[in-house]
Each structure stands twice: as structure tokens, then as C-alpha cells.
Amino acid sequence: MMPTLPFKIFVVEDNEWYGELLVHRLGQNPNHSVLRFATAKACIEQLGEQPDFITLDYSLPDAKGEQVLRQIKERLPGVEVIVISGQEDVGTAVSMLRQGAYDYLVKDENTLDRLWNIVGKVEQQVRLRRENSQLRQQIGVRFGAGQPILGEHQSMQHVQTLITKAARTTITVSVSGETGTGKELVAKAIHFQSGRAAQPFVAVNMAAIPRELVESELFGHEKGAFTGAVARRVGRLEEANGGTLFLDEIADLDLSLQAKLLRVLQEREVTRVGGNQAVAFDVRLIVATHRDLLAEVQAGRFREDLYYRLLGLPIALPPLRQRGADVLLLAEVFVRDFCAQNNLPPRQLTDDARERLRTHPFPGNVRELKAVVELATVLADGELIDANDLPLRSGRAAMGASSGLSLREQTTAIVQNCLDELNGDVLAAAARLRIGKSTIYRMIQQQELRVG
């Protein structure tokens, strides 16, 4: 086990007495390394020391809080900054939070204790991120974009083996699987493990493009090619030149355009709509679909010649319900990630919650699991996520379906309801929901919540 690294704290405070008070309090943890600076300039000059946490006095002799925070975030976007001010001003607090401050504290008799608790949470999150990184190295295939393919089930081990083999060549890859199984994640894994990792990865969802715009989207168009074509547009094939083009939901491509795509792929050159000059390209092609493409061929909805041109190396992703203990492994990682990303204290699943997750069919697969545990993390009352916190229902009545609300909308409704009950008291609402008040301030600033 690696030794614990010191948690570096910068205290930026021009009042010598108050600054030393902060240094003394934060230095009571032997793992804390605390340095004090009396000016913004002195702090900025030492940012190369890579602090983990900074307390920033809003009014310094040589700069205002906004200016200093902006410089800190430009140099160290990942460092957490707490702004401490002698006056409470909601407008200033919202402004600082919008610029990336972790929290905004007013100097009073409780400031030291509140700061101590915040530092503990941030230190815990830093440790969780390090542990999570180690966990991903143990259970996932890591690639350049920083995301893993998680899974210990035999079927996922086979998928990971195929990803590695595909990355060694430029063979076309066809990925199949139910919605939410992670088809684009597989495409990215192949790209970022391949020799094309430094080149573009371009993803196109064929089902999301209106039929009349697909040809222009893929092949590009010249100025004046049609009404609204006010300038030349490079298509996705040219955009991905040298890299990888990922065509998701390829089965939704219209039959007439299937013939054009086949010709373009065979000739390795494309002519923009309204143009007459062929442009050569070099792309690695990965396609995906949730349908049985061979059945589409047999039904006459997909060209047989294009099917064999795209088949290449097939990778079939298993549904989550067939992956055994991977459900719990993924759930734990999603909870850890969500807590770290949202400045929440660590949460753990109870045995009842784990059993309910293990036995749920998850028709929405990994995407549904992620949404479920993230919302449960918000709803949990305390550090334990119980079975009752999980918004699961039987069959395909997925979470939130009866209300028609998205996960974000449900979360906003929960916070708004709590604010209404507490007459707009942000601090009380944050305490009841066990979320940071900075989260609520951000939602107010973004006009997701109303107060008063």
C-alpha cells in the first residue's frame, strides 16, 4: 500500500491574526501541509506547488476575490477554493460559485468549524478519486480518453479481448447490443488504444439526423448546393480523416443512402453534395446497432452487400441482466464517481439495496443503472443508500416513466419542494437533503430553482 500523500493547503489571508488562526486550525491534522500567503501575488507565484485546497480571502490588498479565483482556476482547474468574506452577499456568493468556487463562507464564530468540515470532505474526495483510479486499473481496460470498460463477467472479458485485437488493426468493427449497453464506449476504447488515438474520433447517430440531411452530414456539401447551403461544409467522413468514424444506429440509414455509402467506402473518396471533385479520405470505420442487422437484410431493409462490407469484426455486448455480479461492481463505481463529482460525502449501498439491484432486470442496461444509483445517491438520507432510495419498478416502467420527468428534472423538483417547505432557506435545505449549499446556489443562479 502506497504511503498517504500530504494534503496541501494554501491559506490566502492578509489579516495576520486571522490567517494564523486558520493555519493553526487546519494544521491540527498531521496529514495537512499548510502555507499562508498575505497577498494574491504571493499565492499565484507558488501555484506550481500544486495545492489540493485553497482558502481565499475575498478582499486582499492587491486584488479582489474574482480576479484571484480566475487566475487560480486558469492555472489549476481541479483545485478546490473556499472564498471567505467579512460580509454575506448572496449576489457575490452566487458569482463566486459560478466562477468555480467550492463554497462561500462568511467570517463568524462558526467559520473555523465549518471550514474544518469542508476540508475533511474535500480531502476524502481526493482520496476517493485516487482509490477509484486504482480500482479502474484493476477491473477495466483503460484508454486515452480516460474512461474504462468495466466488467469482470466472462462475457465482458471476451469483449475486452476483442477490443484489444481490433485496436491492433484497421479492420471495420460492428458493435451490437441493446440500448444502453455501452456501444459508443467500446468504439472509443478501440480508437484510443489504436495507432489513430491522436487523430479525430467522430461519432454520428444516424437515428438522430433527419433523412433529408443525412447525405450532407456524412459527405458534406458545397455552397449553394441547396436552399440554406450558404457556405461549404465538410462532411463527417472528411472530418474524421486519419482517425475513426463511429456510425451509431447504422440500421436507421435509408436504403437509397446505403448504396451511396457503400460506393464511398469502396472507393475511399467522397464527393460533396453539389460538387464534382472527389476528395480522398482515410478513416477507421466502426458501426453499431441495437437491431439484428442480418434480420434487417432478410427483411429487405438493409443492403446485403453493405452488410458484409460493414460486418468486419463483430462485437456483441451482453445485456446487463446477463452479467451477474457486474451490476454491483458498476453500481459501486457510479456511486463513488457521483459523490466525487458533486462534492458529496461518500455513500455506501446497504445489503438490501445491493440485493434489489442484483435482481432487477434493468431493461435500460448500464445507462439505466447509472441513472438509478445517481438519483438514489441524491435521495439517500445519510451515508447509506437503502433499497427504498432506489427508484426501481418492475418491467419496462423505468424510473421516472410515470411522471415523464428526466433524472435532472426529478432532482430539481426534489430540491425545489424542500426549498418551498423551508421558505427558501438554502442552508436548511442543504442540511436536510445532505447536499452542499453551493449546489443549490448554482441551481438558483442557473434559474433551475426559484426562491421567494
Number of C-alpha atoms within 10 A of each C-alpha: 3 4 5 8 10 13 19 17 23 23 22 24 25 19 12 12 10 12 19 15 13 21 19 12 14 22 15 12 13 9 13 18 18 22 17 20 18 18 18 25 13 12 21 15 9 12 14 10 9 14 20 21 21 25 25 27 26 25 18 18 10 11 14 14 18 16 11 21 23 16 14 20 16 10 14 15 11 14 17 21 23 24 24 23 19 12 12 13 12 11 11 16 22 22 16 24 21 16 13 21 24 23 22 24 22 16 15 10 8 10 14 16 12 12 19 15 12 17 22 15 17 21 17 17 22 15 16 17 17 11 13 17 13 12 13 17 13 12 15 18 20 17 17 15 13 10 14 19 21 21 22 17 15 11 15 19 17 14 19 21 12 18 24 15 15 22 20 13 12 18 16 19 24 25 24 23 18 18 18 19 21 19 25 18 14 21 26 25 26 28 31 22 20 22 14 18 20 12 15 17 21 18 18 18 15 21 15 11 14 10 13 9 10 19 18 19 20 21 23 23 23 19 15 14 16 11 7 8 14 12 11 16 16 16 20 19 29 21 19 21 18 18 24 29 25 27 24 25 21 23 24 18 20 15 14 9 13 19 14 13 18 17 14 18 18 10 12 15 17 24 17 23 21 16 15 10 10 13 13 14 18 16 24 20 23 29 26 27 20 19 16 11 21 16 11 15 16 11 10 11 16 22 21 15 12 17 18 10 13 21 18 18 16 17 21 20 19 17 19 23 18 12 16 15 15 19 23 17 14 17 21 19 17 19 22 23 17 20 20 21 11 13 18 20 18 19 20 17 23 14 12 13 18 18 13 16 22 18 11 16 18 24 20 20 19 21 15 19 23 20 18 23 25 21 20 23 27 22 20 20 15 16 15 16 24 21 19 13 19 21 15 22 14 11 10 11 11 16 21 16 11 8 8 10 13 13 15 10 12 15 15 16 15 13 21 21 14 19 23 14 10 14 13 16 14 21 16 15 23 19 11 15 17 17 19 20 19 23 17 22 24 19 18 16 16 12 10 15 17 13 12 7
